Amino acid sequence: MAKIFVSHSSHDKSAVVQPLVEELKKNNHQVWYDTESLRIGDSLSLAISDGLSQSQYFVVVLSTMFLRSNWCMRELGAIVGE
């Protein structure tokens, strides 16, 4: 079982990301996914940083909206840094 961090634009969540996360979980992978991994009151940047450092693999859902998002691009930079 691998721990996988999924980076994506919120615009792609329902059509692409949620089905992908469900399939990964069906195959017994542990998935860091914002909707399921963040709790009210969490520091977004700290939670993401922790998720990145604890993950073995990274899935980046590239889309036009992902590439237009400053937040997504920062997250991609952090993934490359890992």
C-alpha positions as CSV (number, residue, x, y, z in Angstrom):
1,M,0.0,0.0,0.0
2,A,1.4,3.4,-1.0
3,K,0.7,6.8,0.4
4,I,-0.3,9.1,-2.5
5,F,-0.7,12.9,-2.5
6,V,-3.2,14.1,-5.1
7,S,-2.6,17.6,-6.4
8,H,-5.4,19.2,-8.4
9,S,-7.5,22.2,-9.2
10,S,-10.9,22.4,-7.4
11,H,-12.5,22.8,-10.8
12,D,-11.5,19.2,-11.6
13,K,-12.6,17.7,-8.4
14,S,-16.0,16.1,-9.2
15,A,-15.3,15.0,-12.8
16,V,-11.7,13.7,-12.5
17,V,-10.3,13.8,-9.0
18,Q,-13.0,12.2,-6.9
19,P,-13.3,9.1,-9.2
20,L,-9.5,8.8,-9.3
21,V,-9.3,8.9,-5.5
22,E,-12.0,6.3,-5.1
23,E,-10.1,4.0,-7.5
24,L,-6.8,4.5,-5.6
25,K,-8.6,3.6,-2.4
26,K,-10.2,0.5,-3.9
27,N,-6.7,-0.7,-4.6
28,N,-5.7,-0.2,-0.9
29,H,-3.7,3.0,-1.3
30,Q,-3.7,5.7,1.4
31,V,-4.6,9.0,-0.3
32,W,-3.9,12.5,0.9
33,Y,-6.7,14.5,-0.7
34,D,-7.8,17.9,0.5
35,T,-11.5,17.1,0.9
36,E,-10.8,14.1,3.2
37,S,-7.5,15.1,4.8
38,L,-8.2,18.7,5.9
39,R,-10.2,19.6,9.0
40,I,-11.8,22.9,10.0
41,G,-9.2,25.0,11.6
42,D,-6.2,23.4,10.0
43,S,-3.6,25.5,8.5
44,L,-3.9,24.8,4.8
45,S,-0.2,25.3,4.0
46,L,1.0,23.3,7.0
47,A,-1.5,20.4,6.3
48,I,-0.4,20.3,2.7
49,S,3.3,20.4,3.7
50,D,2.7,17.5,6.1
51,G,0.8,15.5,3.4
52,L,3.6,16.0,0.9
53,S,6.4,15.0,3.3
54,Q,4.5,11.8,4.4
55,S,3.7,10.7,0.9
56,Q,5.6,8.2,-1.2
57,Y,4.0,9.2,-4.6
58,F,2.4,12.2,-6.1
59,V,-0.3,12.4,-8.6
60,V,-0.8,15.8,-10.3
61,V,-4.0,16.2,-12.2
62,L,-2.9,18.7,-14.9
63,S,-5.5,20.8,-16.5
64,T,-5.9,24.3,-17.9
65,M,-7.4,25.4,-14.5
66,F,-4.5,23.8,-12.6
67,L,-2.0,25.7,-14.7
68,R,-3.9,29.0,-14.1
69,S,-3.9,28.6,-10.4
70,N,-1.1,30.3,-8.4
71,W,-1.9,27.9,-5.5
72,C,-1.6,24.8,-7.7
73,M,1.7,26.0,-9.1
74,R,3.1,26.6,-5.6
75,E,2.0,23.1,-4.7
76,L,3.6,21.7,-7.9
77,G,6.8,23.5,-6.9
78,A,6.7,21.8,-3.5
79,I,6.1,18.4,-5.1
80,V,9.2,18.9,-7.3
81,G,11.1,19.9,-4.2
82,E,10.2,16.7,-2.5
